[in-house]
C-alpha cells in the first residue's frame, strides 16, 4: 500500500510521524511519501519537499513565495498522475492542503483530514471546501466532531493523539538530572514562545516583562526559555543581550522543561494540551497587531482561544465539584455582557447573530478559564504576571489549580489510542 502525507507545521510533522508508525504496525510493507519534516522522515516517509521549513511564513511571505508553493503542488499532481496512491492524508495547514486535496480528488484518490483545521473557530464558510474535497475527517476534539457533522461532513471522532504521544514519550533523564542539579532549588517558570517566528517576535518582550513583574515579588523564581528551534533561540538570545537580561535557553527539550516547571507561560497553540496532560498551571498569552485583533472580533466564533478552556466548558462535569482558586483581572474590570452573546446550543460558540464579539472576556468567563488567556494587541504582561504571583505565593491555590486540571484531563482523555483509532479508520474506509 502507498499513502501520501502532507503536513506543513512542526506540530503536524510530529502527529503525522506518529500516525505513520501506527499504520505500519497494521500494514508493515506500506510505503509513505509526501510533504513534511524531520519527524516524518525519521518515521520512514520519503519527502518530496521539506514543508516545515516554510512554517515561519506569514501572509506576505506566502504571497511572495507563490511560485515556490505552486511548484511544490505541481510535484504532488505529477506524483498522483504517475503512481498509484491508496489514500492522501492531510494534517492541518489548510491554505496549501486544500489544493493537495483537490489534486488527489481529480485522480480519484480518497482523502482523509487527520487533525483538521479549526474551521469552527475562524472563517467557518471554509467548511464548503471540506465537504467538497475531503472524504473523511478524523476529529481529535468531541465538540469538533459535532460541529463538522452538523455541517454535513463525514466525520469520525478519534480522540486527541497528543495525549497518547505524551503518555508514550520518554523524557531525557540525563538532561533532567543535570537540569535539577543546576536549577532544582527554585520554582521554575517555563516560557514557551511559540512555533512561528512572527509569534516569537510579537510576544517576546511581553513575556520578558511578565518575568520582570513576577521576579519583583518572587525573586527566587527561575524563568527558562524553551524555543522550538535554533533560529528562535538565537533571536531570543540577541534580544536578551540587548536588554542585558539573563534567562537560560534550552532547545530540543520542551517535554522535559514542561515536566520540570511549576508553572508555564505559553503562546497559544496545541501545546496547551501537552500542558494539560502534564498538569501544569499555565497562562496563555498571544499578542497580535491592532488590525488583526480587530479582524478577529468579526470572524472568531469561539468563546476562548485555548483548546483546554474550550474542552473545559464543553465538559462542565469536569469542574462540578471542584472549587478553584481565582483572582480578578488586576488592571481592568471586564464587562459582564459576554455570556448573553453565547449560542444556546453550545457555550463554546458565539451566537450567529453576534456581529462583533466583545474585546475582552467577562469576569464570569475569565473565572471559568482553566488556563487564564490573553489575546491582546496591547501589553497585558502585568495581568499575566498576577496569576503566577498568586499561584507561586499560595501553594494551596496552586494545588487546587492542578486538581482541576487533573479532573478535566480524566474527562477528555478517554480513548486509549487515538492513533490506532485513526489508523484503523483509514484502513477500514479504503477497503
N, C-alpha and C positions, 0 to 999 in steps of 0.2 A: 504494500500500500504506500501511497505517497500523499503527504499533507503539506500544504503551503501556508506558512505563518506570516503575519505582518504585524509587527509591533514597533512603535516609534519612540516610546518613553522608557527611561530606565526601569520604572516600576513594571511596565508592560513586558519588558525583556525578562524580568525575574519571573513573572507569572507564566509567561509563555514557556520558559525553560522548564518550570515545574510541571506544566501540562505535557510537554514533550516527553519528559521522563516517565510520567504516569501512563501515557499512551503506549510507550514502548514496553511497559510491563505487561500490557494486554496483547500487543502485537509486536513481538521483538524485531521483526525484519522490516518495520516501517521506515520509510525514507522521509526526512524532513528538510524543507528548503524554504527560503523566503527572505524577508527583511527583518532585522532585529539588532541585537547587540551581543556583547561578550558572553552573557549568561546562556543565551540560546545556542551560540556557537559551542560553548563548553558542553551543552547537553546533546550535541551531535547534529545541530541544524546547519546545513550549508547556506551561508549568507550570500545573497546576490548583491546586497548593499547593507552597510552598517548604518541603519537608520537612527540609532540612538545618538549618533554624533550630531544630528540635526535638532535634537530635542530642545536646545537652547533658544531656538529661533522664536522671535516674536512675529507679529503680523507683517511688519515692514520687511524683515529679513526673509520671511516666507515668500512674499511677493517678488523680492529681488532675486530669489533663487527659483523662480518659476520653472525655468528651463531645466534645472537640475531635477526637480521633482517630476517634471514631465518625462525626462529620460529614464528615471527610476521606474515610473509607471509603465513606460513602454517595454522595459525589460520584463515586467510581470505579464503584460499582454502577450509578448512573444513566447514566454515560457508556457502560458496556458494554451497557446495555439499549437505548440510543438511537443508537449508532453501530456501524458495522462496524469490528472490530479484527482484524487478521491474527494478531497474537501479543502476549502480555504478557511482558515481560522484567523479571525481578526482580533486584535487586542487594543481596545480604546483607540486613540489617535484618529478621530473621525474625519478631520479635514482631508487627510490623504486616503484613509481606508475606505471611504465611500467609493472612491474611484477604483480601488482594487476590487471591491465587491461587485461593482458594475462590470468590470472586465471579466471577472470569473463567471458571472451570470450569463454573459453573452456567449460563453463557451459551454454553458450547461453544467457548470461545476457548483455543487451545493456549498453554501456559505454559512458559517457559524460566527456569531459575535460572542467571543469569550471576554468577560469584563467590558461590557458595552459602555459607550459614552453616556454621561449623566444627562440625557435629554430632558428628564423630568425636572431638572434644576434650572436649565438655561435654554432659551430658544427652542421650545418644545415642538415647534412646527417641523423640525428636522425628522420627527418620527415617520413622516411620509417616506423618507429615503430608507428608513429601517424596514418598513413594510414592503417596499418595492424590491430591495436588493438583498435582504437577509432572509435565509430560510429558518434559522433557529437562533434565538437569543438565550445565552446561558447567564442567568442573573445571579449575582452574589448577594443581593440585598432583598429581604422579603417585601418591603414596600415597593421596590423597583419592579419586581415581578408583577405585582398587582397593577402598577401603572401601565406597563407595556401590554399586559393582557387587555386592560380597559381600552387601549388604543389599537386593538386588533392584531397584535404581533404574536406569532408563535413563540412561547417563552417557557423555559424550564428553570426552576429555582434550584441552584446547586449549593448554596452557602458560600461564604467568602473564603477563597483559598489562602488569604493572608493568615487566618487563624491556624490552618493546617501547616503552612510553611513555618510559622513561628514555633509551633509545637515541635516540628522536626528539626529546627535549627539548633546546631551545636555551637555554643559560644566558644570563643578562643580563650581557653582557661589560662594560657601563658600570658596573654595580654591583660586579662582581668587581674591576675595575681600581681603583675607589675604595676598596674594602674592603682589597685587598692593600697599597695605598699607606699606609693607616692602621694595619693590624694584621699585615701580612705578615711582619714580622721575628720573630714569636713563634710557638710551637706553638699551634694553635687547637684548643680543645675545644668542639665544638658541642653545645648542650643542647637536646634535643627533648622538651618536657614533656608531650606527649600531645595528642589531638584533642578530648577531652571535658573540660569544666570540672572535674568531680569528680576526674579523673586529675591535672590540674594542681594542684588543691588538696591532694590526698593526697601527691603526690610532690615538690612544690616545695622544701620545707625540707630533705628528704634530699638533693636534688640540690645545694643550696647547701652543705650540709655536705660532700658529696663534693668539691666545688670547693675548699672550705677546706682539706681534707686534702691534696689534690693541690698546691695553692699552697704549703703549708707546706714541701714538699720540692722543688717545681719552681716557684719564684716567678715565672718568666717566662711560664708558661702563660697563655693568654688565653681565658677562657670567653666564649661568645656564645650568647644565647638566641634560639631560632627558634620562637616560638609560631605557631599556625595562624591566629589572628585577632586583631583589635584588642582585643577584650574580654579575652582571655587575657593579652595584653601589658600591659594596664592593671592586671590583677590582680597580675602578676609585679612590675611596677614599684612598685606600692603596697607589696608585701612587701619589696622591696629597700630602699625608703625607710625602712620601719620598722626594718630591721636595719642600716641605714646601710652597705649594700653597693653597690658599683658594678659592674654587669655590662651590657654593651651588649645591646639587644634590637632585632631586625630582624623585621618582619612581611612575609610575602609573598615571601621569598627562601630558603625551605628548600632547594631544589635547589642553589642557589649556596653556601649555608653548609655543606651536606654535602660538596660538592666541595672547598671551601676547608679543611676540617677535617683535622687529623692523626688525631684520634680523636673519637668521639661517645658521649654518654650519652643514651639514649633510653628513654622509656616504651614498653613492649611494644606492638606493633601491626604493621600491614602495612608500616610504614616500614622495618622490618628488611630487607625485600627490596630497597628502594632503597639502603640502606646496603651490602648485599652487592654490588649492581650497581656501586656507586661505589667498592668495595674499601676500606671504612673500618672499621678495628678499632673495635668498639663494645661497650659494656656495656649490657645491658638491665636496667632497674630498674623494678619495679612494686610499689608499696606499696598494700595494701588493709587494711580493718579486720580485727580479730581474728576476728569472726564469719564474714566472707567467706573468710578464709584457712582456717578450719576446714571450712566448707562445701565448698570446692574440693577438699579432701583426700578427700571422699566421692564427689564427682561428676566430677572431672577424670580423663581416661583417658590423657592423653599424658605421655610421659616429660619433655618440656620444654614451655615456654610459647611459645618463639620459633620462628617458621617456619624461619628459617635453620638452627637447631640440628636441627630435625626433618628437614629436607632433607639435612643432613649425615649423620645416622645412617641415612637411607634410601638414601644413595648412598655406601657405605663406600669404594668405589674412589676417591672424591674425595680421600681423605687417606691412601691406602695407602702411598705413598712420601714423605709429607711429615712431617717432624719439626717439630712446632710448639712454640713456647716456652710454658711453662705455669708458673703459680705456685699454691701451695696457699692455701686459704682462710686468711686471716691471723688470724682470731679464733676460729674454731670448727673442730673436727675433724668432718668429715662421716661419718655412718655408711656402712658398706660393704655394706649388705644390699639396696640398692635393685634391683640387677640381677637378683636372684632373683625379683622380682615382675613381670618383664617377660614379655610374651607371646612364646611360641616362634615364632608365625607372623610377628611383626613387632616389631623392637626399639623401634618408635615408641610402642607402646601398652602399658599395664599389662595383666596377665592379668585376665580377667573374674572370677576368684576373689579378686582383691585387693579387700578391703572398704574399706580406708582406705589411701591412699598415704602414703609417708614424708613428713615435714615438710621434709626437706632432701635434696637430691641427694647421692648417694655421691661420694666423692672421685674414683672412677673415672669417673662420669658427668660430674662437673664438668670433669674434664680432657679430655672429648670435646666440650665445647661450643665451637662456632666463635665465638659471641658469649656471653661469660660473662653469666649471667642470675640475677636475684634476684627471686623472687616472695616477698614478705615482709609480715608485719604489724608488724615491729619495724625499728628503724634499722639498716640494713646499709651505710650510706654509707662507713664506713671500709674495708669489704671491697671495695666497688666502686672506691674510690679506689686501692686497692692495684694493680689492673690497669693503670690509667692511669700510675701512678708507674713500674711495671715496664716498660711499653711505651715511655714517653717518655724514660726514663733508659737504655734499652738499644736503640739503633737496630737492631741485628741481630735482636733478638727481635720488634720491630715489623715489620721486613721479612718475617720468617718468618710472622707472623700474616697479613700482606697476601697472601703467596704462597698460603697455604692457602685464603683466601677466593677468590682468583682461580681456583684449581683447582676449587673447589666450583661457582663460577658457570659454568664451562665445561661441567660435567656436568648442570646443571639448566636452563640457558638454551639449549636446542637446537631450539626451534621458532621459525622465522624471524618469523612474525607471528601470535601468539595472537589478536589482534583480528580478523585476516582469517579465521582458523580458526573463531572464534565466529560472525562474520557469515555465513560460508558455510554453517555448520551450521544456523543458524536459517533461512536462506532455503531450504536443501535440505529441511529437515524440514517446513516449512509448505507446500511444493509437494505 
